Amino acid sequence: MNLKKLTLVAALVVSQAAAAVPAFAVPVSTAGVSSTVYAAEAAQVSEVTLQPEATDPLPSEVPAGTVTPTATPNPTATTTPAVTPAVTPVPSEPAVPAATEGINTQPVNTVTAVYAATSNQLILMMNSNKMYKNGTPYLANQPMAVKYGVSYVSIRAMVEMVGVSYTYDYKTKEVIVTKGTSVMRFKTDSKIYTVNGSKVTMKGPAYQYKGTFMVPLTSITYALGIPYTVDNIGKRVILTLNTKPTATFSVQPTEIYAGQTFVTYKTTSSSPNGTPILEEIWSGNKQDMYDQPGYYTVTYSVRDANGVLSDPYSVTINVLQPNQPPVANFTTDKEEYKMGEPVTLTDLSYDPENEALTAEWTNRALAFFNPGPVSIQLKVTDKHGLSSTFEKTINITSEQLYTQDEVAKLFTIPGDIISMDGGMIPGLTNVNNTTSSEDYLLIRSNSPETVNTEGILYRETAVGKTRFLVHHMNNMSTRQKLYVIATNNNLYPTTITTQYSGIAGPVTSPEYTGKISILKYYTSMLTNEKYSTVTLQPGQSMPILTDINKVSMKPGEVLSLSADLFSDLTVQYNVVMVEESKDPVALLPTLPILDRDGVHNRGTYPNSTRIINVSDVVGTTQAKLVLGDNKNDLNLIGMDPMTGTTASNAGNFGVLYKIRLERVAPNTLITFNPRGGNYLGSLMVNNTIVNLPNKGNLSSSDMNAVVYRSGNYEGPVDIVFSVASGSNLPVNFVFTPLPALKQ
């Protein structure tokens, strides 16, 4: 064939191609470029814009920035996807299997030979329902379409070509796509789809047309993790399909000791198109227990039913020297003591690997009150369970130094319990004091404490300094999450600053969550670790104090929150509880406001920082300071904004007390005494956190937790206290003169 004839044949082929495939343009410059590569990330991918029929200019003839209107069918939201296959093979071409009943037999123009592809490719033709998988032509149930400048494809045709699971929920009008462990949900007429519950925004809403569910091209490729290119000359989109399975594994435990640790291997494998995994392949030095320390590399791979092998995945295991047991040891300051003489013990135990040890004492006491030999034991245990015990014997003489009551008052450490006659404490003199307040607005969400249905537990609008006390139990049969949602209804952005916060739970003990949340609240005051800011745009709603919703609440579990915030503009706050998989912000407009339970308290209370100043000398005689009795310490009065009724903060839960004792006498003991029932909490004294109590709880009025013991000189003491949720009021601070020290 001469050159002239060859030119004519080439012109004929190009002519046929132009007639078979409509012209199109993409919103990027195409001059001199045959293809544009797109990473499969929705935020970075430009949508393919389809142009009218082939009479329009080719891409190189379209002026830069031109957007040509496209006639596309109007979607019908009430239809549902067809139940027939979304993709049909085209039997007229040599690579297509023999036609079967119901298969579309429409021939494809011979120009499609140009699109013979390498393996693992899916090609979509512009303005056409033609698709080519690994060179084999198919027809989609709907062609690519454009709606508001966004290119749409049939989601069912796409997933059938890729080979992942597809179902349609007629009740929710959602397409559910499952790829490995990822579950994606696309909803009719919504720009949001979810991946395992996490929301992703698309460039346009999904819609249905003639029974076909259409989604933006970039969204489905991003969801399935499929990279693609746009061929401007060939009028096609080329998707690169990944068919290789993946394999990983982890090794447990994280610390492995030679000759001591049994090793387990937890494997994870999957195929991107759901092909079953048939074979696991291990190589390297895989052992259930390693006899010698050192580094060992183990490699894992899998083979699927198509014979495709995954890339190898390797882990290097560091096998440590065998763990050595700890060494228990302690000394006493003397070998012989009088009855009632304090015994000072010094723990000298250690671990060869410098690990933390758990100590367990037997027959340890501040002092002993029976003459004769006394054996004291110390057992220390490392985190691997190896332990060591040391025992020492001391001698107690028949001479007495202190009584048991004197020893308890003089030497019990802060947080430990001593006994006093609870019946005499109410008769003690109340110390004179003056009271003032700071203008923190308290939002107390504690009713219904036991939550039986999803809904809004509290709703309030506040500006400036705002304090939260939230305490609720999940009484539903499903896992729930608790949220504090802030909404900016202003015309301007507003900033919320978290100053302090403490969150505890979810656990089944209300008293424990109250104690731990208030302890963390104090800790954040000392460390400033919870300080953060967030800015809400006008109309925006979002969860704040998000540690509270990181873990879902099982039935019967409780969460507690204490927090101080500041907002520069008015913010609406909603405390809500919803099922763990649901979006609380999306549900907020439809959630009901739940009623109070008639037992527990909720309300908004101003001036919730109460400052108590005691200027007189305390400790020269026994006296008390009462909190939470609604007589000496009055309840805060506020409003329940959901009902518009007056509320009284019984027990003053959520109130932050700042107690200043100007003059504490030398040798004064300050203790904490519960009067209303069981108590479990903490406080700060001179910026040191003290548990109430260290072990167990204060379950009777005879029990006192040691708070502070003054020295040889008069001086001030500052106490910061807030009632722990789940505990009871009122409480007393008792000031007691100490007995004289003896030699």
C-alpha positions in Angstrom: 0.0 0.0 0.0 1.4 3.4 -1.0 1.5 6.4 1.3 -1.6 8.0 -0.3 -3.7 4.9 0.3 -2.4 4.6 3.9 -3.4 8.2 4.6 -7.0 7.5 3.3 -7.4 4.5 5.5 -6.2 6.4 8.6 -8.6 9.2 7.8 -11.5 6.7 7.5 -10.7 5.2 10.9 -10.6 8.7 12.6 -13.9 9.6 10.8 -15.5 6.5 12.2 -14.3 7.3 15.7 -15.6 10.8 15.6 -19.0 9.6 14.5 -19.2 6.8 17.1 -18.3 8.8 20.2 -19.8 12.3 21.1 -17.5 15.2 21.6 -16.8 16.2 25.2 -14.6 18.5 27.3 -13.1 18.4 30.8 -12.7 21.5 33.0 -8.9 21.6 32.5 -6.7 22.8 29.8 -6.3 20.1 27.1 -4.1 21.8 24.5 -1.4 19.4 23.5 -2.2 16.9 26.2 -3.7 13.5 25.5 -4.6 12.5 29.1 -4.9 13.9 32.6 -4.1 11.7 35.7 -6.5 11.9 38.7 -5.7 10.8 42.2 -8.8 9.1 43.7 -9.4 11.8 46.3 -12.7 13.6 46.1 -11.3 16.9 47.2 -8.7 17.0 44.4 -10.5 15.4 41.4 -12.1 17.6 38.7 -15.5 16.3 37.5 -15.7 15.3 33.8 -18.1 17.7 32.1 -20.0 16.2 29.1 -20.7 18.5 26.1 -23.6 18.3 23.6 -23.5 16.1 20.5 -20.6 15.8 18.0 -21.4 19.0 16.2 -19.9 20.9 19.1 -16.2 21.8 18.9 -13.5 19.4 20.0 -11.8 20.0 23.4 -9.0 21.9 21.8 -11.5 24.3 20.2 -13.3 25.2 23.5 -12.1 28.5 25.0 -10.5 28.2 28.4 -13.0 28.4 31.2 -16.0 27.8 29.0 -18.9 25.8 30.5 -21.3 24.4 28.0 -24.8 23.6 29.1 -25.8 20.0 28.8 -29.2 18.5 28.4 -29.6 15.7 31.0 -32.7 13.8 32.1 -34.4 15.1 35.2 -34.1 12.6 38.1 -37.2 10.9 39.6 -36.7 10.4 43.4 -39.6 8.0 43.8 -38.3 5.2 41.5 -36.0 2.4 42.7 -33.1 0.7 40.9 -34.0 -1.9 38.4 -33.5 -5.5 39.4 -32.1 -6.6 36.1 -28.3 -6.6 35.6 -26.7 -3.2 35.4 -24.1 -4.3 32.9 -24.6 -6.5 29.8 -21.8 -8.0 27.7 -21.8 -7.1 24.0 -21.6 -10.4 22.1 -20.8 -8.9 18.7 -17.1 -8.6 19.4 -14.6 -11.5 19.4 -13.6 -11.1 23.0 -17.2 -11.3 24.4 -18.6 -14.7 25.6 -21.5 -16.3 23.7 -24.8 -14.4 24.0 -27.4 -15.6 26.6 -31.1 -14.9 27.1 -31.7 -11.3 28.0 -28.2 -10.1 27.0 -28.0 -6.9 24.9 -26.8 -7.9 21.4 -26.3 -4.4 20.1 -23.1 -4.3 18.0 -20.3 -2.0 18.9 -18.5 0.0 16.1 -15.2 -1.6 15.0 -13.4 1.6 16.1 -13.6 0.1 19.6 -10.6 -2.0 18.7 -8.6 1.1 19.5 -9.6 0.6 23.2 -8.1 -2.9 23.7 -6.8 -2.5 27.3 -4.3 -4.1 29.4 -5.4 -6.2 32.4 -7.0 -4.6 35.4 -8.5 -1.7 33.5 -12.1 -0.5 33.2 -12.8 2.1 30.5 -15.9 4.3 30.5 -16.8 6.0 27.3 -17.9 9.6 27.5 -21.6 10.4 26.6 -22.1 6.6 26.2 -23.1 3.5 28.1 -20.2 1.6 26.6 -17.7 0.1 29.1 -14.6 -2.0 28.5 -13.2 -4.3 31.1 -9.8 -5.7 30.2 -10.7 -5.1 26.6 -14.1 -6.8 26.8 -17.0 -4.5 25.8 -20.1 -4.1 27.9 -23.2 -1.8 28.0 -24.1 -0.1 31.2 -27.8 0.3 32.1 -27.5 4.1 31.8 -24.8 6.2 30.1 -22.6 8.7 31.9 -24.7 11.9 32.5 -24.1 15.4 33.6 -26.2 17.2 36.3 -25.3 20.7 37.4 -21.8 20.3 35.9 -21.1 17.0 37.7 -20.5 13.8 35.9 -22.7 10.8 37.1 -22.4 7.1 36.5 -24.6 4.2 37.4 -23.4 3.0 40.8 -24.6 -0.5 40.1 -22.8 -0.8 36.8 -19.6 0.4 38.4 -19.6 -2.0 41.4 -20.6 -5.0 39.2 -17.6 -4.2 37.0 -15.3 -3.8 40.0 -16.7 -6.9 41.6 -17.9 -5.7 45.0 -21.2 -6.4 46.9 -24.2 -4.1 46.1 -27.6 -4.0 47.8 -30.5 -1.5 47.8 -32.5 -0.7 51.0 -36.0 0.2 49.7 -37.0 1.5 53.2 -34.2 4.1 53.5 -33.6 4.5 49.7 -29.9 3.8 50.2 -27.5 1.9 48.1 -25.2 -0.2 50.3 -21.8 -1.1 48.8 -19.5 -3.5 50.7 -15.8 -3.7 49.9 -13.8 -5.9 52.3 -14.5 -4.5 55.8 -15.8 -1.2 54.5 -19.5 -0.5 54.2 -20.5 2.5 52.1 -24.1 3.9 52.1 -25.3 6.3 49.4 -28.7 7.9 50.0 -31.1 9.2 47.3 -31.0 13.0 46.9 -28.2 13.4 49.4 -24.7 14.8 48.9 -23.5 12.8 51.9 -22.4 9.2 51.9 -20.9 7.2 54.8 -18.0 4.8 55.2 -18.5 2.7 58.3 -20.5 5.6 59.7 -18.1 8.4 58.9 -19.5 11.0 56.6 -18.0 12.1 53.2 -19.4 14.9 51.1 -19.8 14.5 47.4 -19.8 17.2 44.7 -23.4 16.5 43.9 -26.3 14.6 45.3 -27.1 11.0 44.3 -30.3 10.6 42.4 -32.4 8.0 40.6 -33.3 8.0 36.9 -35.4 5.3 35.2 -34.7 2.9 38.0 -31.0 3.6 38.0 -29.1 5.0 41.0 -26.6 7.6 39.8 -23.7 9.0 41.8 -20.8 11.4 40.9 -18.0 9.6 39.2 -15.3 11.0 41.5 -17.3 9.9 44.6 -17.6 6.3 43.7 -14.0 6.0 42.6 -12.9 7.7 45.8 -15.1 5.4 47.9 -13.7 2.3 46.2 -10.1 3.6 46.1 -9.8 3.4 42.3 -7.3 5.8 40.6 -8.2 6.8 37.1 -7.1 9.0 34.1 -9.1 11.0 31.6 -8.1 10.5 27.9 -9.1 13.7 26.1 -8.3 12.4 22.7 -9.9 8.9 23.0 -13.0 10.3 24.7 -12.8 7.9 27.7 -12.1 7.6 31.4 -9.7 4.8 32.3 -9.9 3.2 35.8 -7.1 1.1 37.1 -8.6 -1.8 39.0 -6.7 -3.4 41.8 -7.3 -7.2 42.0 -4.3 -8.2 44.1 -5.3 -9.4 47.6 -3.7 -7.8 50.7 -2.3 -9.5 53.8 -1.1 -8.2 57.1 -0.6 -9.6 60.6 0.2 -8.4 64.1 2.1 -10.1 66.9 0.9 -10.3 70.5 1.9 -9.6 73.1 3.9 -6.4 72.4 6.7 -7.6 74.7 8.1 -11.0 74.0 10.6 -12.7 76.4 12.8 -15.6 75.3 11.6 -18.9 76.7 8.7 -17.3 78.6 6.2 -15.7 76.2 3.8 -17.6 74.0 3.5 -15.7 70.7 0.2 -15.4 68.8 -0.2 -14.1 65.2 -3.4 -12.3 64.3 -3.8 -12.2 60.5 -5.9 -10.0 58.3 -6.4 -10.6 54.6 -8.9 -9.5 52.0 -9.5 -9.2 48.2 -10.5 -5.9 46.7 -13.2 -7.7 44.6 -14.3 -10.2 47.2 -12.5 -13.2 45.8 -12.1 -15.9 48.5 -8.7 -16.3 50.0 -7.6 -19.9 49.6 -4.0 -20.1 50.8 -1.8 -18.6 53.6 1.9 -18.5 53.1 4.4 -18.0 55.9 8.1 -17.6 55.6 11.0 -16.5 57.8 11.4 -17.5 61.4 7.9 -18.0 62.7 7.7 -19.6 66.2 5.2 -20.0 68.9 7.9 -19.4 71.5 11.4 -18.1 70.9 14.2 -19.8 73.0 16.8 -17.1 72.4 16.7 -13.3 72.5 17.3 -11.4 69.2 15.5 -10.1 66.2 13.4 -12.5 64.0 11.7 -11.6 60.7 8.4 -13.2 59.8 6.7 -12.8 56.4 3.1 -13.5 55.5 1.2 -13.5 52.2 -2.0 -15.0 50.8 -3.3 -16.4 47.5 -6.8 -15.9 46.3 -9.1 -18.2 44.3 -7.9 -16.7 41.0 -4.3 -17.6 41.9 -3.3 -14.0 42.5 -0.6 -13.7 45.2 -0.6 -10.7 47.6 2.5 -8.6 48.3 4.5 -10.1 51.2 4.0 -8.4 54.6 6.9 -8.7 57.1 7.3 -8.0 60.8 10.5 -8.0 62.7 10.0 -9.4 66.3 12.3 -8.2 69.0 12.7 -11.1 71.5 13.9 -9.8 74.8 16.1 -11.3 77.5 14.0 -13.5 79.9 12.2 -11.4 82.5 13.7 -11.5 85.9 11.6 -11.5 89.1 11.6 -8.3 91.2 13.4 -8.1 94.5 11.4 -7.2 97.6 13.1 -5.4 100.5 12.3 -2.7 103.1 13.8 -1.3 106.3 12.4 0.1 109.5 13.9 3.1 111.3 14.4 1.1 114.5 14.4 -2.5 115.6 12.4 -1.9 118.8 9.4 0.3 119.5 7.2 1.3 122.3 3.5 0.6 122.1 1.9 3.4 120.1 5.3 4.5 118.7 5.1 5.2 114.9 6.9 2.7 112.8 8.6 4.2 109.7 9.0 1.8 106.8 11.2 2.5 103.8 10.5 0.4 100.7 13.7 -0.6 99.0 12.2 -3.0 96.4 13.3 -2.9 92.8 12.9 -4.6 89.5 15.9 -5.7 87.3 14.0 -4.3 84.2 13.1 -1.1 86.0 9.4 -1.9 85.7 6.7 -0.6 88.0 5.8 -2.9 90.9 2.7 -3.6 92.8 3.3 -3.7 96.6 1.2 -5.7 99.0 1.9 -5.3 102.8 1.0 -7.8 105.5 0.7 -6.7 109.1 1.7 -3.1 108.3 0.4 -0.4 110.7 1.2 3.1 111.8 2.1 1.7 115.3 1.5 -1.5 117.3 -0.2 -1.7 120.7 0.6 -5.2 122.0 4.0 -6.0 123.4 6.1 -8.8 121.8 7.7 -9.6 118.3 5.8 -8.4 115.2 6.5 -9.8 111.7 5.9 -7.5 108.8 5.8 -8.8 105.2 6.1 -7.1 101.8 5.3 -8.8 98.5 6.1 -7.0 95.2 4.8 -8.2 91.8 5.9 -7.1 88.3 3.5 -6.7 85.4 4.4 -10.2 84.2 3.2 -11.8 87.4 6.6 -12.6 88.9 6.8 -11.7 92.5 9.1 -11.6 95.5 8.5 -11.5 99.3 10.5 -10.0 102.1 9.8 -10.3 105.8 11.2 -8.5 108.9 10.5 -8.9 112.6 10.5 -6.0 115.0 10.0 -5.9 118.8 7.3 -4.0 120.7 8.0 -3.2 124.4 5.5 -2.9 127.2 6.0 0.9 127.5 3.3 3.1 125.8 4.0 6.3 123.9 0.6 7.2 122.2 -2.9 5.9 122.3 -4.5 4.5 119.2 -6.7 7.7 118.8 -3.6 9.9 119.2 -1.7 7.8 116.5 -4.5 8.1 114.1 -4.9 11.8 114.4 -1.1 12.5 114.4 0.1 10.2 111.7 -2.7 9.1 109.3 -1.8 10.2 105.8 -4.1 12.5 103.8 -6.9 10.6 102.1 -6.9 7.7 104.7 -9.8 7.2 107.1 -9.8 7.8 110.8 -12.8 7.3 113.2 -14.6 10.0 115.2 -17.9 9.9 117.0 -20.3 11.0 114.2 -23.0 11.7 116.7 -21.1 14.6 118.3 -20.1 16.4 115.1 -23.5 18.2 114.4 -23.2 19.8 117.9 -19.8 21.4 117.1 -19.7 25.2 116.6 -19.9 26.4 113.0 -17.0 28.6 112.0 -17.9 32.2 111.1 -17.4 32.9 107.4 -18.4 35.3 104.7 -19.7 34.1 101.3 -19.5 35.6 97.8 -19.7 34.2 94.3 -18.3 34.3 90.8 -20.6 34.5 87.8 -20.1 31.0 86.2 -23.4 29.9 84.8 -24.0 26.2 85.8 -25.8 23.9 83.4 -26.7 20.8 85.5 -27.9 17.9 83.3 -28.8 15.1 85.7 -32.5 14.4 85.0 -33.6 12.0 83.7 -30.5 10.4 85.3 -31.6 7.0 84.0 -32.3 7.5 80.3 -34.9 5.2 78.8 -35.1 6.6 75.2 -33.1 8.7 72.8 -33.5 12.5 73.0 -32.4 15.8 74.3 -31.5 15.7 78.0 -30.9 19.4 78.3 -31.1 22.5 76.2 -29.8 25.9 77.2 -28.4 29.1 75.7 -25.4 30.8 77.4 -22.7 33.3 76.8 -19.4 33.8 78.6 -18.3 31.6 81.5 -20.3 28.4 81.5 -20.0 25.3 83.7 -21.3 21.9 82.9 -22.3 19.0 85.2 -23.6 16.1 83.2 -24.4 12.7 84.7 -26.5 10.1 83.0 -27.1 6.3 82.8 -28.0 4.4 79.6 -31.1 2.3 80.4 -31.7 1.3 76.8 -31.1 -2.1 75.2 -28.6 -0.8 72.7 -25.2 1.0 73.0 -25.7 4.8 73.2 -23.4 7.8 73.0 -23.7 11.0 75.0 -23.0 14.4 73.3 -22.7 18.0 74.2 -23.6 19.9 70.9 -22.9 23.6 70.5 -24.9 25.6 67.9 -24.0 29.1 66.8 -27.2 31.0 65.9 -25.4 34.3 65.5 -24.5 36.3 62.4 -20.9 36.1 63.2 -18.4 33.3 64.1 -18.1 32.5 67.8 -15.2 30.9 69.7 -15.7 28.4 72.5 -12.7 28.0 74.8 -12.5 24.8 77.0 -10.8 25.8 80.2 -11.1 22.7 82.4 -12.8 19.4 82.0 -13.0 15.9 83.6 -14.8 13.0 82.0 -15.2 9.5 83.5 -16.9 6.3 82.3 -18.7 4.6 80.9 -18.8 2.2 83.8 -21.7 0.8 85.9 -20.8 2.6 89.2 -22.3 6.2 89.4 -20.1 6.9 92.5 -17.0 5.9 90.7 -17.7 8.0 87.6 -18.4 11.0 89.9 -15.1 10.6 91.7 -13.0 10.1 88.7 -14.6 12.9 86.6 -14.1 15.5 89.4 -10.5 14.2 90.0 -9.7 14.8 86.3 -11.4 18.2 86.5 -9.1 19.2 89.3 -6.1 17.8 87.4 -6.9 19.9 84.4 -6.9 23.0 86.7 -3.3 22.1 87.8 -2.0 21.1 84.3 -4.1 23.1 81.9 -4.1 20.0 79.7 -7.6 20.4 78.5 -7.3 23.9 77.3 -8.5 24.2 73.7 -10.5 26.5 71.4 -13.0 25.8 68.6 -14.7 28.4 66.3 -18.3 27.8 65.1 -19.4 29.5 61.9 -22.9 31.1 61.8 -25.5 28.4 61.7 -22.9 25.6 62.5 -23.6 22.9 65.1 -20.9 20.5 66.3 -20.1 18.3 69.3 -17.8 19.8 71.9 -16.1 18.1 74.9 -15.7 15.2 72.6 -14.0 12.9 75.1 -17.5 12.2 76.3 -18.6 10.5 73.1 -15.4 8.6 72.2 -16.7 5.4 73.8 -20.3 4.2 73.6 -22.3 3.4 76.7 -23.4 -0.2 77.2 -26.8 -0.8 78.8 -26.5 0.1 82.5 -23.4 2.2 82.1 -22.9 5.8 83.4 -20.9 8.8 82.1 -20.0 11.9 84.2 -18.7 15.2 83.0 -17.5 18.4 84.8 -16.2 21.2 82.6 -15.7 25.0 82.5 -16.1 26.8 79.1 -16.1 30.4 77.8 -17.8 31.6 74.7 -17.4 35.1 73.2 -21.0 35.1 71.8 -24.2 33.3 72.7 -24.2 29.6 72.1 -27.1 27.1 72.3 -26.0 23.9 74.1 -27.8 20.6 73.8 -27.0 17.5 75.8 -28.3 14.5 73.9 -28.1 10.7 74.0 -28.5 8.7 70.8 -27.7 5.2 69.5 -24.0 4.9 68.8 -24.1 4.7 65.0 -26.4 7.8 64.6 -25.4 11.3 63.7 -26.5 13.5 66.6 -26.1 16.8 64.7 -28.3 15.5 61.8 -30.9 14.2 64.3 -30.9 17.2 66.6 -33.9 19.0 64.9 -36.1 15.9 65.3 -35.1 14.7 68.8 -37.7 15.0 71.6 -36.9 16.9 74.8 -37.0 14.3 77.6 -39.0 14.9 80.8 -37.4 15.1 84.3 -37.5 11.9 86.3 -39.0 13.6 89.3 -36.1 12.5 91.6 -32.9 14.0 90.3 -32.0 17.6 89.5 -31.6 19.6 86.4 -31.5 23.4 85.9 -29.5 26.4 85.0 -27.9 28.2 87.9 -26.0 31.5 88.0 -23.1 32.3 90.3 -22.0 28.7 90.6 -18.5 29.5 92.0 -19.0 30.0 95.7 -16.2 31.7 97.6 -16.1 31.1 101.4 -13.7 33.1 103.5 -12.9 32.2 107.1 -10.9 35.0 108.8 -11.0 33.7 112.4 -8.4 31.4 113.8 -9.6 27.7 113.4 -8.2 24.7 115.2 -7.8 26.0 118.7 -11.1 24.2 119.6 -13.0 21.6 117.7 -15.4 23.2 115.1 -16.9 22.5 111.7 -17.8 24.1 108.4 -21.0 22.7 106.8 -21.6 22.5 103.0 -24.7 21.5 101.1 -27.2 21.6 103.9 -29.4 24.4 102.5 -29.2 26.2 105.8 -25.7 27.2 106.5 -25.0 26.8 102.8 -28.0 27.7 100.7 -28.9 25.9 97.5 -28.4 27.8 94.2 -31.7 28.9 92.7 -32.2 28.8 89.0 -34.5 27.7 86.2 -35.3 24.6 84.2 -35.4 26.2 80.7 -37.2 23.2 79.1 -40.2 23.7 81.4 -39.8 27.4 82.4 -40.1 26.4 86.1 -37.9 27.5 89.1 -35.2 24.9 90.1 -33.3 24.5 93.4 -29.9 22.9 93.1 -30.3 20.4 95.9 -26.9 19.5 97.3 -25.3 22.2 95.2 -23.9 19.6 92.8 -21.7 21.4 90.2 -20.9 24.3 92.5 -17.2 25.0 92.8 -16.3 26.0 96.3 -13.2 28.0 96.9 -12.6 28.0 100.7 -10.0 30.3 102.1 -9.0 29.6 105.8 -7.0 32.7 106.6 -5.6 31.5 110.0 -5.2 27.8 110.7 -3.7 27.3 114.2 -0.6 25.2 114.6 -1.1 21.5 115.0 -4.6 21.4 113.6 -6.2 18.4 111.9 -8.7 19.0 109.1 -10.9 16.1 108.2 -13.8 15.5 105.7 -17.0 14.0 107.3 -20.1 12.9 105.3 -23.5 13.6 106.8 -26.0 12.7 104.0 -24.8 9.2 103.2 -22.2 7.4 101.2 -19.4 9.7 99.8 -16.7 9.0 97.2 -14.8 12.0 95.7 -11.8 14.3 96.1 -10.7 17.9 96.7 -7.7 20.1 96.4 -5.9 21.5 99.4 -3.1 24.0 98.7 -3.0 22.8 95.0 -2.6 19.1 96.0 -5.4 16.6 95.2 -6.6 14.5 98.1 -8.9 11.5 97.7 -12.0 11.2 99.8 -10.9 8.5 100.6 -7.8 6.7 99.2 -9.5 3.3 99.5 -13.1 2.3 99.8 -15.7 5.0 100.5 -17.0 7.1 103.3 -20.1 5.1 104.2 -20.9 6.3 107.7 -20.9 9.5 109.7 -18.2 8.1 112.0 -15.7 8.0 109.1 -13.4 11.0 108.4 -10.9 11.3 105.6 -7.8 13.2 106.6 -7.5 16.4 104.5 -4.7 18.4 106.0 -2.5 18.6 109.1 -0.9 21.9 109.9 2.7 22.2 111.3 4.1 24.2 114.1 3.1 27.6 112.8 -0.2 29.4 112.1 -0.9 30.0 108.4 -3.5 30.0 105.6 -5.0 27.0 103.9 -6.9 27.0 100.5 -9.4 24.2 99.7 -11.1 23.7 96.3 -14.1 21.4 96.5 -16.9 20.3 94.2 -19.5 17.6 95.1 -18.8 14.4 93.2 -21.8 13.1 91.2 -23.3 10.0 92.7 -22.4 11.0 96.3 -24.5 12.5 99.0 -24.8 15.9 100.9 -24.4 17.5 103.3 -20.7 17.2 104.3 -18.6 18.8 107.1 -15.1 20.0 107.3 -14.0 19.3 110.9 -11.2 21.2 112.6 -9.6 19.3 115.5 -6.6 20.3 117.8 -3.9 17.7 117.6 -2.5 16.0 120.7 1.0 17.1 121.7 3.9 15.3 120.1 6.0 13.1 122.4 9.6 11.9 122.2 
